[in-house]
Amino acid sequence: MTQTAVVSLSAEDRGSHPAGLRAEVAYKPGNVVVNLTQMAVTTGDGSWQLTAPAQLTQRGRAIEIRRFAAANHNQSLTLDGTISQAGPQDLTLHVQNLRLDDFSGFVPGQVKPVGLASANLAVRGSAAAPVITMAANVSDLRVSSIPQAEFSARLSYSGGKAQAEATLSQNATHSLNATAMLPLQLSWAQGFQSRVTGDLDLRAFSSGLDLAVINAFRNPQVSGIGGILSLDVRAHGPLQHPIPGGFIRLSGGHAKAGKLNVEVTEGSADIQLGAREVRLVTLSARAGEGTLTGGGALTLEPNGTPGQLSLHVALDRWPAIATHQYNAAITERIDAGGSLTALNIRGRVEVLHGVFRPDLSVAGGAPRPDETVTVVHRWSETSPRRPSPPVKNQATTGPTFQNLAIDVDIVIDRNTWIKTADFAVEMEGDVHVQKRRGGELILSGAINTVRGTLVVAGREFDLARGHIMFTGDLLSATVGGSANKPTLTLSSIPDLPQADILSVMMFGKPSNQLSGGQQKDLQSQALSMAGSYAASQVGQAVAQALGLGELGVTTSSSGVGFGRYLTQNVYVSASQSASNMQDRKAEMQYYLTPSINLGTSASTNYGNEIKLQWHKEY
């Protein structure tokens, strides 16, 4: 006995485009017939409509589609034929001028392809030995408004072999071609089955591919990506770990790191692929007056997994950051080696010069987070901890901070400044960064002040001496309480008594190792107060807005000053008091050795002087 029903469906997408269909369904055991009489799907460019009633029949293990045809202006789609779990196959699909942007809402992510797609699909042969051919083409292709001209692809399967070829044409001179072949047994006679029976053979070739298409991904960290990528990459062998070969080359690469305000140009790289090794033959780039060079290799295990890495990168006068708030140039050499799961990082970083203007709220409150800084590891507050039991059979699949071993020297040259509305401090120093695999990060060394000024209550003071000592311990100072009664709590890793923490901060060693005089100084400096003060930021804001800070100009409530290195060892400065226009001062310092400097100054109110300074750290 046959049962019948009439089905009507309607829907609306997120763009308020309506869609609907009407069908008559007839059912009896082993046989279902669907007569589709109406269908309409509205898009941003018209409506898809059935050109004539279509019929879909399920009879036993076969599905038969007859006369399904839909059109929207010059776009069309037809489907006709039979596909079955047994016996012969005869199914044909034709798509003509399909507008991809009509369906961009269904594409996840921010990359939206636009173009006109046409395709032909034919399924022949039998369920046990199918023969499949497909050809597709996309013309007027754009990826997020970036033109790519055309994409075409062909796929086929017959006789136990799957083959594919594809071409992306950006223009007459930039294209990418790829081919692949894989021995494969495909069948759906007894349920869908596929089995790889041989080695993969793949090749991708391009004499030049414009990398501007990467900008379609709209990464807020990097913009203006460009360059030409040429490649000839081959892979042959088992599908799980084919053996690579060939090369990948980059020329004319450029990009801009937005938050760092660093524009990289003249990027080039040469990568050679081999059966046992992937080698970075050359790597180079420029940024302003700075240069980057590098090279290295990554070995491959017999099963195709990454082995040992050997990589070196060198920077010379490289602008590490070039924003208005932070500006610094560095020279460095970093070497990374070992397995990817347990890298050893060694090297030296030298800060050649820099100006850092932290957004400090001296009147209270926390500074704004620095958007140019990404936290890769965060230490927890010091507290008594019991050692955790070891985790057995824990597999490490990639590099982690815990598995890193680090041995890096950081050298800070003179002409490196920290400036706010209330103070300007020039620094120099050496800090050693060390971390054993599985251990904590340890800093040792010292940063010393070269010169500086501090404004308190409208009066300017010269900073005679300042030190920041890194002893290899992690020290923390927490200011709490109220503005009238602030409190200061010290903590450390490893745990130390409060007196020892303060002693390490002042002298770089615990209290039981101090001399008598140092112990007396420790007592007199024992946390008398913790407070804050406020001062005008108008003068500094004006200097920064005019870009004068890059020339060594500083302003404060006490006046305006100018300072600059004429050579690596000669520093000159001049200042003008804001309260007394007749009060002017000029100074020059010459560094004879790292410990001895000769200074001379001339002042309208305080006369002239010359002084020889010698200092020694002990």
Order of alpha helices (4+ residues) and beta strands (2+ residues): beta-beta-beta-beta-beta-beta-beta-beta-beta-beta-beta-beta-beta-beta-beta-beta-beta-beta-beta-beta-beta-beta-beta-beta-beta-beta-beta-beta-beta-beta-alpha-alpha-alpha-beta-beta-beta-beta-beta-beta
